[in-house]
Amino acid sequence: MTYERLGGVPKHLALCLALLACGGTSSRDAEVDVGDAPEGPLRQFLVGGITVTPDGSNAFGVVVSELSLGVDIDLGSAAVFAGRPSVAVSPDRDGVVWIGLDEEPVVERYEVGADGFLELVDRMSVAGLGLSSGRGTELDGIQILSPQKAYLIDAETLQVVVFDPTEMELLRSFSLEGLAREGRGFIDIVRDGERIVIVASTFRADDTADLETRAAFVDLQTDEVRYASQGRCGNLAWSARDSDGNLYFASHPQQGADVAVGTAGDPPSPPCLVRIRAGEAGFDEGYFVDLRELAGGPAGAVVQAGGGWAYTLVYDESRTPLTIDNVALSTLLAEWRYFAFRLGDEAEGGQRIESIRPSSGIGLGFSVNTGIAEVPMVTIPNAGFARSTVYDVSDPLSFERRMLVPGLAFGALRVR
């Protein structure tokens, strides 16, 4: 299968490279909904997504005071950014937001004003370090560690830029050279306590997924980097976390479609799920899940749900069979269903969610901090990506409608 590439990633996946993180980089149990937080200081959330046009896409961010069906997400009041920027917010919930620009080697610092608008207060160039963009990676490129230390993780140059996010000054950089391989594809970044885990997949010369995946483990105190690899599961692009803190990484749904029609190369990487145990700096050699066997069809992704559960996406071939002619755009077809299972207990099987209509194979999940708990949410766009429905999935078998967002919603971050 040959993909046209855009920025090192197959072009048909470009819709998944936008303002906020997809997949389950934050994955903790959640037992309350967003509307149940106690009275107190003003709460504000930055809702982000993209609007898609025939000419491309723009990212947007809108500040709202609550996440509910009654809130009007008005793009007229949105901050709009070209391309696919990255975003981070202050861990102190003090209204500070950082945007890594896509089309300039610049990181910008904003503050949420009294009127709820983002106000630009400072800019920092990273051009002197050889970066062509300020976004770092497609997802989660900026990591705010403290008021004096932040990372910009750059996929193109394989380096981590360390900067002061308050003064907006460059401090130093260090290499991720252990991830270097020709044909590098997705890079997934997971904040895991006092370390960051970076997983990098690889594509072969024919643009099919290689089985090898490499991981870097960055110590947030010392900046020391350790590396590991595994050779059974490629095209990893999603992550989730179980109740014990173990990390799970899954292949892209496109991989499941390619394997199903025989366009996944030789040897084909199966649609799969692998694990890194909590605190360990290597892949769990005793753990491997074939997502076809779990979900009963072409499958891919792992999207966080509540209670240590997750979803994979399984293609419903009873509606539109996969063929050589449609496989290249299969993830954009509204033929994928959510399949729920408990992470680490895959032998017990799972359950296809029939109450939710089939949707695209984008598989977007995120988590919102309410001040009490992290609430897992799932975004399901309509067929034309003109509007998204956001669901609370604290109960993994019950999708509760939470919010309607114009365009393709990618997440919500608490800024106050």
SVG drawing of the C-alpha trace seen along z (x, -y; Angstrom):
<svg xmlns="http://www.w3.org/2000/svg" viewBox="-29 -41 51 56">
<polyline fill="none" stroke="black" stroke-width="0.4" points="0.0,0.0 1.5,-3.4 0.5,-6.5 1.1,-10.1 2.9,-11.6 2.4,-14.9 5.0,-15.9 6.3,-12.3 2.8,-10.9 0.5,-9.3 -1.7,-12.1 -5.0,-10.4 -4.1,-10.6 -3.5,-14.3 -7.0,-14.9 -5.6,-13.4 -2.8,-15.9 -4.3,-19.0 -4.7,-21.2 -5.2,-18.7 -4.2,-15.1 -6.1,-12.2 -5.7,-8.8 -5.4,-8.1 -2.3,-9.9 -4.2,-10.6 -6.1,-7.7 -7.3,-7.5 -10.5,-6.3 -13.3,-8.9 -16.5,-8.6 -18.0,-12.1 -19.2,-14.1 -18.0,-17.6 -21.1,-19.3 -20.7,-17.9 -17.6,-20.0 -18.3,-22.0 -18.9,-25.7 -15.8,-27.8 -13.4,-29.9 -14.3,-30.3 -13.7,-27.2 -12.6,-27.6 -11.9,-25.1 -10.1,-25.4 -12.0,-23.4 -10.0,-22.7 -10.4,-21.2 -10.1,-21.8 -12.3,-23.0 -11.8,-21.2 -12.2,-22.7 -11.2,-21.6 -8.2,-23.8 -6.9,-22.4 -7.6,-22.9 -7.2,-25.4 -7.1,-24.7 -9.2,-26.6 -9.5,-27.1 -12.5,-28.5 -12.7,-29.2 -15.9,-28.1 -17.0,-27.9 -18.6,-24.5 -18.8,-21.4 -22.4,-20.6 -24.9,-20.4 -26.2,-23.8 -22.9,-25.6 -22.7,-27.3 -19.2,-26.8 -19.0,-30.0 -16.2,-29.9 -16.7,-33.7 -14.9,-34.1 -12.3,-31.4 -8.6,-31.9 -7.6,-30.4 -4.2,-29.0 -2.9,-27.8 -2.1,-24.2 -1.7,-21.8 -0.2,-23.6 0.4,-21.9 -1.0,-23.2 -0.3,-23.0 -1.8,-24.6 -0.4,-25.5 -0.5,-22.7 -1.4,-25.5 -4.7,-26.2 -3.9,-29.9 -5.1,-30.7 -1.8,-30.4 -1.7,-28.6 1.2,-27.8 0.8,-27.3 3.5,-25.8 2.9,-27.2 2.9,-24.9 4.1,-27.2 6.7,-29.2 9.5,-28.0 7.8,-29.9 6.2,-29.0 3.7,-31.6 2.5,-32.2 -1.1,-33.4 -3.2,-34.3 -7.0,-33.9 -8.4,-37.4 -11.3,-38.4 -13.5,-38.3 -12.5,-34.7 -10.3,-35.5 -6.7,-34.3 -4.3,-37.3 -0.8,-36.9 1.8,-38.0 5.1,-36.6 6.8,-34.7 10.0,-32.5 11.8,-31.5 13.4,-28.1 14.8,-28.6 18.4,-28.8 18.1,-25.1 17.3,-24.0 13.5,-23.6 11.2,-24.6 8.1,-24.6 7.2,-25.4 4.8,-22.6 7.4,-19.9 5.4,-16.8 1.9,-16.3 0.5,-15.6 1.6,-16.8 4.7,-18.4 4.9,-20.9 5.1,-19.5 5.0,-22.0 6.9,-20.4 7.1,-23.4 7.0,-27.2 10.7,-27.1 11.0,-24.1 9.2,-22.8 9.9,-20.6 9.4,-21.1 9.7,-17.6 10.6,-17.8 9.9,-14.9 11.8,-16.2 15.2,-16.9 14.7,-14.3 15.7,-16.6 14.1,-17.9 14.2,-21.7 14.3,-22.7 12.9,-26.2 11.7,-28.4 7.9,-28.7 7.6,-31.7 10.4,-33.8 10.1,-32.2 13.8,-31.6 15.7,-28.7 17.8,-26.8 19.3,-23.8 18.5,-20.8 19.3,-17.1 19.0,-14.4 16.6,-11.6 19.0,-9.9 18.1,-6.4 14.7,-6.8 16.4,-7.5 15.4,-5.3 14.7,-5.9 11.0,-6.0 10.0,-7.1 6.2,-7.6 4.0,-8.3 5.5,-9.6 3.2,-9.1 4.1,-11.0 2.8,-10.0 3.4,-11.8 3.9,-9.1 4.7,-10.5 8.3,-11.7 9.1,-10.6 7.9,-11.0 7.5,-7.9 8.0,-8.6 7.1,-5.7 8.1,-6.0 6.9,-3.8 8.6,-3.2 7.4,-2.8 9.3,-0.8 10.4,-2.1 7.0,-1.0 5.2,-3.0 3.9,0.1 4.4,0.4 7.5,2.0 7.1,4.3 9.8,2.6 8.8,-0.2 11.3,-2.1 10.6,-3.9 12.5,-6.6 12.1,-7.1 13.0,-10.6 13.7,-11.3 12.1,-14.7 14.5,-15.5 17.8,-14.6 16.9,-14.7 18.5,-11.3 17.1,-9.1 16.9,-5.3 15.7,-3.4 13.9,-0.1 12.4,1.6 10.0,4.4 9.6,6.1 6.1,7.6 3.7,4.6 4.1,1.6 2.2,-1.6 1.5,-2.4 -0.4,-5.6 -2.7,-5.4 -2.2,-4.9 -4.1,-4.2 -3.5,-3.4 -5.1,-0.7 -6.0,-1.0 -2.5,0.1 -0.7,-2.5 0.5,-0.2 0.7,-1.8 -0.8,-0.3 0.0,-1.2 -2.1,-0.1 -1.7,-0.1 -3.6,-2.5 -7.0,-1.4 -5.6,-1.8 -3.2,1.1 -6.2,3.4 -7.8,2.4 -4.5,2.9 -4.0,6.4 -7.6,7.3 -7.1,6.7 -3.5,7.7 -1.9,4.3 0.2,4.3 3.5,5.3 5.8,8.2 5.9,9.3 2.6,7.6 2.4,6.1 -0.8,7.4 -3.3,5.0 -2.1,5.2 -1.8,4.0 1.4,4.0 2.2,2.9 4.8,1.1 4.4,2.0 4.2,-0.8 7.7,-2.1 9.5,0.2 11.7,-1.0 10.9,1.6 8.1,3.4 6.4,6.3 7.6,9.3 4.9,11.5 2.1,9.4 0.7,9.2 -2.9,8.9 -4.1,9.4 -6.9,6.9 -8.6,8.9 -9.1,11.8 -10.2,9.4 -12.8,7.4 -13.7,9.9 -12.7,8.0 -10.3,5.4 -9.4,3.3 -7.1,0.7 -6.6,-2.1 -7.0,-2.1 -9.2,-4.9 -9.4,-5.5 -12.6,-4.8 -13.3,-4.8 -12.5,-2.2 -9.5,-0.7 -11.4,0.0 -10.7,-1.1 -12.1,-0.8 -10.7,0.4 -12.3,-0.5 -13.5,2.4 -14.6,2.1 -18.1,3.2 -17.8,5.1 -21.5,6.0 -22.1,2.4 -19.3,1.6 -16.8,4.4 -13.2,3.4 -11.6,3.7 -8.4,2.7 -10.4,-0.3 -11.5,-1.8 -8.8,-0.7 -6.6,-3.8 -9.4,-6.0 -10.9,-3.4 -10.4,-5.4 -12.4,-8.2 -15.4,-5.9 -18.2,-6.0 -18.0,-2.2 -16.1,-1.8 -17.7,-0.7 -16.4,-1.0 -15.5,2.2 -15.1,2.0 -12.8,4.2 -10.9,4.1 -7.2,3.4 -5.1,6.3 -8.1,8.7 -8.5,9.1 -8.9,12.9 -12.3,12.1 -13.4,10.6 -15.4,7.4 -18.5,5.8 -19.3,4.0 -21.1,0.7 -24.2,0.9 -25.9,-2.2 -23.4,-4.5 -23.7,-4.9 -20.7,-3.8 -18.2,-6.6 -14.8,-7.2 -11.7,-5.4 -10.1,-8.5 -10.7,-7.3 -10.4,-10.5 -10.3,-10.3 -9.2,-12.8 -9.5,-13.4 -10.8,-16.5 -9.7,-17.5 -12.7,-18.7 -10.9,-19.4 -12.3,-16.2 -11.3,-13.6 -10.2,-13.0 -13.2,-12.4 -12.6,-10.4 -14.4,-11.6 -14.7,-10.4 -15.3,-12.5 -17.4,-11.2 -17.6,-13.4 -20.3,-13.4 -19.7,-12.1 -18.5,-15.4 -16.5,-16.5 -18.7,-19.6 -19.7,-18.8 -18.6,-16.5 -20.5,-15.0 -18.4,-14.6 -19.4,-11.7 -18.6,-11.1 -17.4,-7.5 -16.8,-7.2 -19.1,-4.2 -17.4,-2.4 -20.6,-0.7 -22.7,-3.9 -21.9,-6.9 -23.4,-10.0 -23.7,-13.0 -21.8,-15.9 -21.1,-18.5 -21.6,-19.5 -18.6,-21.1 -18.3,-22.6 -15.7,-20.9 -13.6,-18.0 -13.3,-18.3 -9.9,-17.2 -10.2,-17.8 -10.7,-20.1 -8.1,-21.3 -8.9,-22.9 -7.2,-26.3 -8.7,-27.6"/>
</svg>
